[in-house]
Amino acid sequence: MSSPLTFRDYWDTKCALSLSEHDVLQHESIIAFFLAYDGWSEQEIMDAIVVWRRKHGLPFNDDYGRYAHIMEKAFAMVACGPPPAAPSREK
């Protein structure tokens, strides 16, 4: 079984230019979740996403509704708390 991906895995992805726009959206959403979970503000997260896009040579996407939705989902997921632990298989 492989270990779960970390923030660093998404931040340092080596293939950002070959990602579809849908995959880029997923990366931005996951980055937003990790940062929201760590207590970052919406503006700080948005700044980080801009830096991530620049770092990987992606043009800025000025679809503000897209980013409002990303923030809303990230903060909603954080409000729900950490995911529950997997049930034990021991009897």
N, C-alpha and C positions, 0 to 999 in steps of 0.2 A: 504494500500500500504506500502510495507517495504521500509526502507531508503536504499540509495545506499551503497554499500560496500566501505570501506575506506582502505587506505594503511595498517593500523593496522590489519584489518580483514585478509588480505592476508599474512602479515608478521607473524601473530600469529596463523595461521591455526592450528587446533588441530589434523588434520588427514593426515598430509603430507605423512606419511609412507604408507597409504592406497590409495594414489592417483595413478592413471595410469600415465605413462610417458607423455602422452598428457596433462593431467591435471597439472602435474608439469611444463611443458613447458608454459602453460597458466599462472600459478602463476608467474613464472619467468618473463614472458613478461609484466604482469600487474605491478609487482614490478619495473621493468625497466622503464615503462612508468611514474609511479608516481615519481620516482627519477629523471628522465630526465626532467620532467615538473618542478621539484623543482630546476633545475640547476646543478645537479650532472654531473660529467664527465663520459665518458665510463669506465675508470678504476675504479672509485669509485663505479659505478653501478655493475661492474663485481665482485668487492670485496664484495659488499653487497649480491649478489646472492650466492657467495661461503659461506658467513656467514650464510645465510638463509638455504642453503642445510645442512651445519654442524649442525645448531641449531635443525633441524628436523630429523637428522640421515640419511640423503640421501647421497649416494656416489657422489663424484664429477663426472660430465659428461665432458669428454675432447673432445667433438665434437665442435671444435672452430667455425665451420661454423654455427652451431646452435646459438651460442652467437653473432656472427657477424650479423646474421639475426635479432635476438632479438633487438640488439642495433639500427640497421638500422630502424626497424619498430617503436621503441620507439621514436627516435629522429624525424622521419618523422611525427608521430602523434603530437608531440609537435609543430613542425613547422607549422602545420595546424591550431593551436590555439585551444582554448577550444571549446567543442561541442556547437552548437547553442542552444539557449533556446527553450523549447517546445512551439509550437504556443498556443496562448490564445484561450480558448474555449468560451470566452464571445463574444456576438454579440452586 
